[in-house]
Amino acid sequence: MRAAASLLSLALALGACADAQIVYERDGSVPPPPRDAGDGTDASRDASEEMDAGDPCVSGPPPTGLPEETCMPARPPSRTVCDIGGDAGVVEVGFLDPLFRETDGYDLDGYCTSLDRVPVSCVNPRGTPPDTTSFGTDNALGLVVVPGLAIVDASLEMRFREAVRRGSGTPMMRVENWNGETEDPEVSVTLAISAGALEETPDCEATPTLQPANSFFDASDLPIAVDRTAHVSGGVLVARIPDGQPFTFDLVMSTLRVRLRDGRFTARLDETGRWVDGMLSGRWATADAEEALDALGVCESDVLLRMGALSLLAESADTRADPAEDMAELECNAISVAVRFETSVPITWGERREPVFPTPCP
């Protein structure tokens, strides 16, 4: 009873601290562009396409996709070429309030797939899900998978948010070697998912201690999901995720286990200088998604539910698991993914811990 009360107070404190932030507001129709349209050039540049002479931090021309005439794909900003001195020390953040909105995410394949599904980067015999915005955003998870699962379990998203606020399945980020500015060509980012929180009563003055899951450490107790060449450009942090690294989220009565290929974690600096708007994006191989069904509570014993889920995953495939196979006219074998966490709270990283998850399937 005492432990439950402690976790409840932790959830309330996490919520209170996060709600006090100024959160970057997004347009519900398209992803918000980073500063200078995400390309590091002056947003008001003239027809000559010259860089702004007053801005020493540039990161090259904006990305283009196919078709070249109309496609301006939503991509994480590229690496800046300047290095502003400074040291913000170690910054540790927990991300709260997950969302499965179809408009979140990035273009993964370089194609702006039109609503009539032409062109496409891979072939799905059932019909390839279209991009979710006019900027080529790939997020079949938010467009097809989650709405399909919600028909069977309408409380899934709510339970996910509640668990994250309790400190179970909370994305954790440690940023080191950062200059504290909106431009930094090389920072170190360590990622993890929390397995729980220490049973104490934090408040907005005393940061909660979250314990990263064992699966984010190797046998030598070293963290696995580390990008020592991450960067900050236009106030957006971009870090790579090791292929196949499991991200296991607590849904209270079940779990969501995602292994991404070509994965990124991005976050944005808000007006207070705090990292918010964390987003996990990448490609979820359909084979890995099928393996995750048991933990999600879609058991083989329930034949009709299982068949429906397998069909849903097959219909959702809109990309190749290996980005090198894009445009090769191969059958789609991965689902594009974007999960956004709209608020955040300062945390302290505790010792690693073995998570305990429910086993909904016998």
ChimeraX attribute file (.defattr): number of C-alpha atoms within 10 A of each C-alpha:
attribute: neighborCount
match mode: 1-to-1
recipient: residues
	/A:1	5
	/A:2	8
	/A:3	11
	/A:4	10
	/A:5	13
	/A:6	18
	/A:7	22
	/A:8	16
	/A:9	18
	/A:10	25
	/A:11	21
	/A:12	17
	/A:13	23
	/A:14	27
	/A:15	21
	/A:16	14
	/A:17	17
	/A:18	23
	/A:19	13
	/A:20	11
	/A:21	16
	/A:22	14
	/A:23	20
	/A:24	14
	/A:25	10
	/A:26	13
	/A:27	8
	/A:28	11
	/A:29	13
	/A:30	17
	/A:31	18
	/A:32	15
	/A:33	15
	/A:34	18
	/A:35	17
	/A:36	16
	/A:37	16
	/A:38	25
	/A:39	24
	/A:40	27
	/A:41	24
	/A:42	19
	/A:43	13
	/A:44	11
	/A:45	12
	/A:46	10
	/A:47	6
	/A:48	6
	/A:49	11
	/A:50	11
	/A:51	19
	/A:52	16
	/A:53	9
	/A:54	7
	/A:55	11
	/A:56	15
	/A:57	23
	/A:58	21
	/A:59	20
	/A:60	16
	/A:61	14
	/A:62	17
	/A:63	16
	/A:64	17
	/A:65	18
	/A:66	18
	/A:67	14
	/A:68	11
	/A:69	8
	/A:70	12
	/A:71	19
	/A:72	20
	/A:73	24
	/A:74	30
	/A:75	22
	/A:76	23
	/A:77	27
	/A:78	22
	/A:79	24
	/A:80	22
	/A:81	16
	/A:82	15
	/A:83	14
	/A:84	15
	/A:85	11
	/A:86	12
	/A:87	12
	/A:88	12
	/A:89	12
	/A:90	11
	/A:91	18
	/A:92	20
	/A:93	24
	/A:94	32
	/A:95	30
	/A:96	30
	/A:97	21
	/A:98	23
	/A:99	18
	/A:100	20
	/A:101	19
	/A:102	25
	/A:103	22
	/A:104	27
	/A:105	31
	/A:106	27
	/A:107	25
	/A:108	26
	/A:109	25
	/A:110	25
	/A:111	26
	/A:112	32
	/A:113	27
	/A:114	18
	/A:115	14
	/A:116	11
	/A:117	13
	/A:118	12
	/A:119	16
	/A:120	25
	/A:121	26
	/A:122	22
	/A:123	20
	/A:124	20
	/A:125	11
	/A:126	11
	/A:127	14
	/A:128	25
	/A:129	25
	/A:130	24
	/A:131	26
	/A:132	26
	/A:133	24
	/A:134	20
	/A:135	22
	/A:136	26
	/A:137	29
	/A:138	36
	/A:139	33
	/A:140	28
	/A:141	24
	/A:142	23
	/A:143	21
	/A:144	18
	/A:145	21
	/A:146	19
	/A:147	16
	/A:148	17
	/A:149	17
	/A:150	12
	/A:151	9
	/A:152	10
	/A:153	11
	/A:154	13
	/A:155	12
	/A:156	18
	/A:157	17
	/A:158	14
	/A:159	16
	/A:160	25
	/A:161	21
	/A:162	20
	/A:163	20
	/A:164	27
	/A:165	25
	/A:166	23
	/A:167	28
	/A:168	29
	/A:169	32
	/A:170	31
	/A:171	27
	/A:172	26
	/A:173	25
	/A:174	18
	/A:175	20
	/A:176	19
	/A:177	17
	/A:178	25
	/A:179	19
	/A:180	19
	/A:181	18
	/A:182	20
	/A:183	26
	/A:184	27
	/A:185	21
	/A:186	22
	/A:187	19
	/A:188	17
	/A:189	26
	/A:190	21
	/A:191	24
	/A:192	29
	/A:193	28
	/A:194	31
	/A:195	25
	/A:196	25
	/A:197	22
	/A:198	17
	/A:199	18
	/A:200	14
	/A:201	18
	/A:202	19
	/A:203	16
	/A:204	15
	/A:205	9
	/A:206	12
	/A:207	20
	/A:208	26
	/A:209	23
	/A:210	29
	/A:211	26
	/A:212	28
	/A:213	22
	/A:214	19
	/A:215	21
	/A:216	22
	/A:217	15
	/A:218	10
	/A:219	8
	/A:220	6
	/A:221	10
	/A:222	10
	/A:223	17
	/A:224	16
	/A:225	21
	/A:226	20
	/A:227	19
	/A:228	16
	/A:229	14
	/A:230	22
	/A:231	26
	/A:232	27
	/A:233	29
	/A:234	27
	/A:235	22
	/A:236	26
	/A:237	26
	/A:238	25
	/A:239	26
	/A:240	24
	/A:241	24
	/A:242	17
	/A:243	15
	/A:244	15
	/A:245	17
	/A:246	17
	/A:247	19
	/A:248	25
	/A:249	22
	/A:250	28
	/A:251	24
	/A:252	18
	/A:253	15
	/A:254	22
	/A:255	23
	/A:256	19
	/A:257	19
	/A:258	20
	/A:259	20
	/A:260	27
	/A:261	23
	/A:262	17
	/A:263	21
	/A:264	20
	/A:265	22
	/A:266	23
	/A:267	24
	/A:268	23
	/A:269	21
	/A:270	17
	/A:271	11
	/A:272	9
	/A:273	13
	/A:274	19
	/A:275	26
	/A:276	27
	/A:277	24
	/A:278	27
	/A:279	24
	/A:280	22
	/A:281	27
	/A:282	28
	/A:283	31
	/A:284	25
	/A:285	24
	/A:286	21
	/A:287	13
	/A:288	15
	/A:289	19
	/A:290	15
	/A:291	12
	/A:292	18
	/A:293	20
	/A:294	19
	/A:295	21
	/A:296	20
	/A:297	20
	/A:298	23
	/A:299	18
	/A:300	14
	/A:301	10
	/A:302	11
	/A:303	11
	/A:304	12
	/A:305	15
	/A:306	18
	/A:307	14
	/A:308	14
	/A:309	19
	/A:310	17
	/A:311	12
	/A:312	16
	/A:313	23
	/A:314	24
	/A:315	20
	/A:316	28
	/A:317	31
	/A:318	29
	/A:319	32
	/A:320	29
	/A:321	23
	/A:322	13
	/A:323	14
	/A:324	9
	/A:325	16
	/A:326	19
	/A:327	17
	/A:328	11
	/A:329	13
	/A:330	14
	/A:331	17
	/A:332	25
	/A:333	22
	/A:334	27
	/A:335	29
	/A:336	31
	/A:337	27
	/A:338	27
	/A:339	21
	/A:340	23
	/A:341	22
	/A:342	20
	/A:343	24
	/A:344	25
	/A:345	25
	/A:346	23
	/A:347	20
	/A:348	17
	/A:349	21
	/A:350	15
	/A:351	12
	/A:352	20
	/A:353	17
	/A:354	13
	/A:355	18
	/A:356	11
	/A:357	17
	/A:358	14
	/A:359	13
	/A:360	14
	/A:361	15
	/A:362	8
